[in-house]
Amino acid sequence: MSTRFDDAVIFTNTVTLAGPASITANNITSSAAIARTQLAQDALKPFPIPFELFRVWNAYETALPGTSSSDDLGLYGGTFGTGSQLIRTYDVKNAGAVTLYARVRAALPAEYDAGETITLRMKCGMVTTVASASATVDVECYKVNGEGGIGSDLCTTSATTINSLTFANKDFTITPTGLVAGDVFDIRITIAVNDSATATAVIAAIGSCDLLCDVRG
């Protein structure tokens, strides 16, 4: 049995619902002003960091070169319709131990749930041939204070091997304590390769880079 009320009804005491109740989108108006903290949390949603934002690590005013050299990673555009972009090393076969870098700024999105999980994920691997000794990727991540300074390194994950022809996700945990939406990071990516006596090309590469965050809304 149902009862219809055509006018306003005022309850002066607690109302207990005898059965399940649900609220649909049609029940919520645009003036409801529901706070993000009242929404369900979605864990580790990806926010891609575009490759064109990466810069030369010790000359931040300079974009990554199209060809890797010295201690700089390069941004390789690929052929449209055939291959996608990579951030990668030059051919380091027989070069011994080499270390190359790239640097980028990234901000926590408006949806970020303050103090919750943050991960930097890169899909990495080797092109053509694996290194004879080792190949790793590492991350340093500092919060920018907006006054020309930074805090301490927030990345708690050590350098991780990428010495495989099969590209795989490499996750780096960022300490979230005290972080809120809009906080900006200064991030340096390091690829270190050690190779000797390899006949074919040895190239370490990054195929994607995402900031994964717990979000609401």
Secondary structure as GFF3:
##gff-version 3
##sequence-region A 1 217
A	DSSP	three_ten_helix	25	27	.	.	.	ID=ss1
A	DSSP	three_ten_helix	36	38	.	.	.	ID=ss2
A	DSSP	beta_strand	41	48	.	.	.	ID=ss3
A	DSSP	three_ten_helix	51	53	.	.	.	ID=ss4
A	DSSP	beta_strand	55	56	.	.	.	ID=ss5
A	DSSP	beta_strand	59	63	.	.	.	ID=ss6
A	DSSP	beta_strand	74	76	.	.	.	ID=ss7
A	DSSP	beta_strand	86	88	.	.	.	ID=ss8
A	DSSP	beta_strand	96	107	.	.	.	ID=ss9
A	DSSP	beta_strand	118	128	.	.	.	ID=ss10
A	DSSP	beta_strand	134	144	.	.	.	ID=ss11
A	DSSP	beta_strand	150	153	.	.	.	ID=ss12
A	DSSP	beta_strand	160	161	.	.	.	ID=ss13
A	DSSP	beta_strand	168	174	.	.	.	ID=ss14
A	DSSP	beta_strand	184	195	.	.	.	ID=ss15
A	DSSP	beta_strand	202	216	.	.	.	ID=ss16
###
